Amino acid sequence: MVKLKINKWVLTPHAVDKIFERKISMLELEQLILNPDQIIEQGPKFVFVKKFLKRKDNNIAAVIIEK
């Protein structure tokens, strides 16, 4: 699994909008970032994926850019 050394996380306005739209809790967001089930590398970006069985949409994904 890819390990990123990120000291600070910054959410874009788009990410914040999607968090509210999809009713993603801060606990779910933290679990996604700190303990993803899968990390997919796409050039300079990484897609973090986490499955949440209690959510009807199951998977939550986030696009992460390391700067």
For each residue, the residues with C-beta under 8 A, 3 or more apart:
1: 39
2: 39 41 46
3:
4: 46 64 66
5:
6: 9 64 66
7:
8:
9: 6 33
10:
11: 15 16 19
12: 15 16
13: 16 17
14: 17 18
15: 11 12 18 19 62
16: 11 12 13 19 20
17: 13 14 20 21
18: 14 15 21 22 24
19: 11 15 16 22 24 29
20: 16 17 23
21: 17 18
22: 18 19 57 60
23: 20
24: 18 19 28 29 60
25: 28 29
26: 29 30
27: 30 31
28: 24 25 31 32 50 52 55 60
29: 19 24 25 26 32 33 62
30: 26 27 33 34
31: 27 28 34 35 50 52
32: 28 29 35 36 48 49 50 60 61 62
33: 9 29 30 36 48 62 64
34: 30 31
35: 31 32 50
36: 32 33 39 48 49 50
37: 49 50 51
38: 48 49
39: 1 2 36 46 47 48 49
40: 46 47 49
41: 2 45 46
42: 45 46 47
43:
44: 65 66
45: 41 42 63 64 65
46: 2 4 39 40 41 42 63 64 65 66
47: 39 40 42 61 62 63 64
48: 32 33 36 38 39 61 62 64
49: 32 36 37 38 39 40 59 60 61
50: 28 31 32 35 36 37 59 60 61
51: 37 58 59
52: 28 31 55 58 59 60
53: 58
54:
55: 28 52 58 60
56:
57: 22 60
58: 51 52 53 55
59: 49 50 51 52
60: 22 24 28 32 49 50 52 55 57
61: 32 47 48 49 50
62: 15 29 32 33 47 48
63: 45 46 47
64: 4 6 33 45 46 47 48
65: 44 45 46
66: 4 6 44 46
67:
